[in-house]
């Protein structure tokens, strides 16, 4: 079966140009620094370096061949979630990206599969946009930031979005965004090293204890970067639910049931944590991911799985079978 990278990002120059024309206030700006990288600026966010492969499709497909990857699930770069921007402007930028990613996936059928982005600060508009992304643009899931303007993902107003995602049985990739405690992590790149997995953990706990997963069992929420701290702390979540009243406020059943519905990408950067993740959640709930093309991703993901996982059937499930099932690539 083909190797499929379930966590990859794209922002083409055409997307940037269309956004600049239609929503100049939210237009990403690329300042090329070298042949291989640029500075990306959008609102108050700066990404340096921003890899050429994010916008250069020829470079992307050369990299995929070198990394032994046959196909990618592509989504917007997290810098363009724009949850803090004006809702109307953010919705227009999201639609530009969804339409472009859908067209890109049709042009590269079998090699690229797309996820949508929506302006979550307007849940009703986001729900309609998500439905349109699936039914009109042919996208196969949602790329979701870990918080919405600092609010957690269990906010009841977001139920409109979850209802659409549940109806379509969507794959939802949860990605860290605007991390908590950022002022304390300004040194040593801790905003990424610690902040990103912390954000993912807060998002997952909110989905579990807020009852979102319990109420919407057909959504396949997938946690980026090996699930943050969730795999190691899931026992603490379950213990807290047993001995405290607060975790029971909105969750009706045992949190183990909701935790058991979470999926995880394989980005752990070491064999030991990957094997631990496998032992905790099982081979059916891990999908192969690289976080392409960013430097905190991996360029040797296939080799890492081959080195860490002995069982061939388990490797095949992680590298291809699970994401094919979740995206319904075989018509399921």
N, C-alpha and C positions, 0 to 999 in steps of 0.2 A: 504494500500500500504506500502511496506517496507520503512523504514527510510534510506536515503542515504546521507552520508557525502560527499559533493562535494569538500572539500579542506582538503586533507591529504597527508602526505609525507612518503616516504620509501627509505631506503638505506640499503640493506641487506649485510651481510658479504660476500656473494658470489659475489655481485657487486663490493665490495671493493677489493676482491682477484683477480678478473678478470682484473680490472683496474690496480692494482699493477703489474700484469704480463705483460699487453699489453701496458700500458702508465705509467710507473713508475714516470715520472715527474709530473703527475697530480693525483697521487694516494691519496685518503683520508687515514688518519691514525687515528685509534681508540686506545686510551689509556684508558682502563677501570679503573674507579675511585671507583665505588661501584657496587653492584649487579644490580643497577637500572640505572646507568648512566656512561658515558665515556666522555673524551675530544676528540672532532673531530677536526683535523687539515687538511687543504687542501690549498696549496699555501699560501697566506697571511691571510687566514681566520681561526679563532678559534671559536668553539662553545662549551661552557661549562656552563651547562651540556648538553650533547647530550643524549637524553633519550634512554634507552634500547629498548623501543617499536619500535624505528625506524628500528631496524634490527631483532628483535625477533618476528617472526610471531605468535608464540603461545601466547605471551604476548598481541600482537595486538588484536587477536580475543577474548581473555578474556576481554580486555578493551571494545571492541565493544559490547559484550553481557552486560556488566555492565552498559554501557552508553545508552543501548536500541537502538543501531544502527545496521542495518541489512547489510549494504554494504558501501563501501568507493570508492571514486574516488581518486586513488593514483598517485602521481607524484614524481619526484626527489626532494631532499632537495635543497633549493635555493643555498646552498654553492657549488653545483656542476654545476651551470650554466656555469662557466668557460669562460665567454665572454672575459675576459682579457688575457686568455692564448693563446698559439699558436693555430690557427684555426684548423689545422689538428689534433692535440692532442685532442682539445676540441670535435671535431666531432667524434673521436673514442670513447671517454668517453660517449658521448651522445648516440651513437649507442649501446654500451654495456648496458647502462641503459634502453634504449627503448626495446631492445630484452629481457632483463631480466624482465622488468615490463610486457611486453606482455605475456611472458611465465607464470608469476605469476598469471596474470588475467585469463589465460586459465585454469590453475590448480585450481583456486578458482572461477570458473565461477558463476556469480550471486552475489558473495560476494565482488569482486574487479573489478573495471573498471579503465583503465589506460589512463594517459596523457603523451604525448611525451615531450622530451626536445631536442633542436637542437642548434648547434653552430651559433648563430645569427650574429657573427662578419664576417661570410662568407655567405651572404644571398642566393646566388645561391646554394651553397652546403646545406644550411639549408632547402631550399625549397625542394630539392630532398630528403633529410633525412626525412622531415615531410611527404611527400607523401609516402615514404617507411614505415614510422611508422604506418600510417593509413592502407595502403593496404597490407602490409606484416605482421606487428606485431599486427595488430588489435587494435591499440590505438584509442581513441575516441576524442582526442583534443590535445591542446598544453599548456604546462606550460611555461610562458614567464616572463622574468625579466623586471623590469620597465625601464631600460635604457641599452644601449649596449655600453660598454666602455665609459660611460659618455654622449653618444649621445641619443637623444630622439627618441621615437618610430615612429615619422613622417618622419624620414630620407627616402628619395625616394628610396634608395638602398634596403630597406626592402620590397618593393612592390612585389618582387619575392616570398617572404614567404606569404604575405597577399593573393596573387592570389591563392596559393595552399589551404590556409585555407578557402578562400571564395568558391572555387570550391567544397570542401568537406563539406561546411557548418559547420565548426568546432566550438566547445566550446574552448575558449582561456582564461585560468586563468592568470591574470596579477598579479605578486607578486613583492613586493618591493625588491630591490637588490642594494647594493652599494649606500647607501642613500646620498642625497645632504646635504651639510653643515655639514658633519660628524665631522669636527674638533670643531665645536661649540656645539656639542651634546655629548661630550665624558663623561660627568658626568651624574649621576642619571639614567643611561640607556635610556637617551633621544634619542639615535640613533634608538631605537625601539619605545618608547612611542610616539615620535613626528616624527622621521625620516621616519619610515615605512609609516604612513598615508600620510606624505608629498610626498614621492616618488610615491605612488599610485596616488595621485592627479595630479602630474606633468605628469605622464604617461597618465592618462585619458585625460587631457587637450590637450596633444600632439596628441592623437588619434582623438580627436574631431576637434580641430582647424587646424590640418594638413590634414584633409579631409580623413583620413584613413577609418573611419567608414562610411562616406558618399560614398566612392568609393567601399567599400566592405561590402554591407549590409547583406550578409549571414553569416558573422562571428559574433559569440556571445561572445563579450569581457566581461569577468566577473572580477570585481574589488575585490581584497582581503580585508578582515578586514572591512567590511561594506562600502567599497568605499573610505576610507580615509576621506578627507574633501569635496569630490565631492557633496554628497547629500545636505550639508549645503550651499555650495558656487555655486551651479548650477545657481541660479538667478543672481549672479555676472557675471558669464560667459556670460549669455544671454544679460545682460545689457551692458557689455563691447563690445559685438559684435554690438549692436545697435548704440553706441555712438562713437566708435573708428574705425579707418581704419585698424589697424594692425591685429585684429582677422579675418578680411575678406580676408587676403592675399591669402589663399589657400582653405578656406572653401567656397563653392558656396552657400549653403543654410543656413537656420537658425540653429544655434547650438542646439536648442531644439530638432530637428529631430535626430541628432547624440546622444545627451544625452539620448534620449528616447529609444535608442537601447542598452544601457549599462545594464549589469546585475551586481548583487552585492551578496556577500556572507553575512551570517547573523551574523558574528562575531563582535558584538558591546559591549558585556560584561555588558549590562544594558538594562532594559526593555524600558526606555524612548527613548533612541536613536534607538532601534529596531522599536518601534512604529512610530517614526519620519521617519525612512527610508521607512517603509511601506506606510506611508501617502504620501511621496514624489514620490515614484517610482511605487507603486502598487504591488500586490501580485504575479503577473506573472513574475517579474524580480528579485526576491530574491531566492537564493538557500541556503540550510542549509550547514554550514561549521563549522569545529572545529579547523583547523590548527594542527591536530594530527601529532605527539605526543608532540609538543613543549609547554613549560610552559606559553607562551603568547597566547595559544589557550584556548579552554574551554573543560572541561570534563562533563559539565552539560548542553550542548547545547539544548537537547530535552526539558528538564525541563524549560529552559529559554524561549523557544518559546511558550511552553504551558502556562507559567505564563503571558507572555506579550500579546499574541494574543488570543482573545476570540473565533473568528469565526473558526469552525472546518474545513471548506473548505479551508480557507486561510492557516491554519496550514498544511494541507495535501499538498497544492501546494508547500509550502516552504520546507517541510521535504522530499518530494518525487517527486511530479508531475512535477515540473519545470525542475529539472535536468534530469529526465527520458526523457522529451521532447527534451531538448538541446543535450543530448547524443544519442538520437534516440534509446533508449533501448527497445522501443516497436515496432521497425521496421520502424519508420517513416523516 
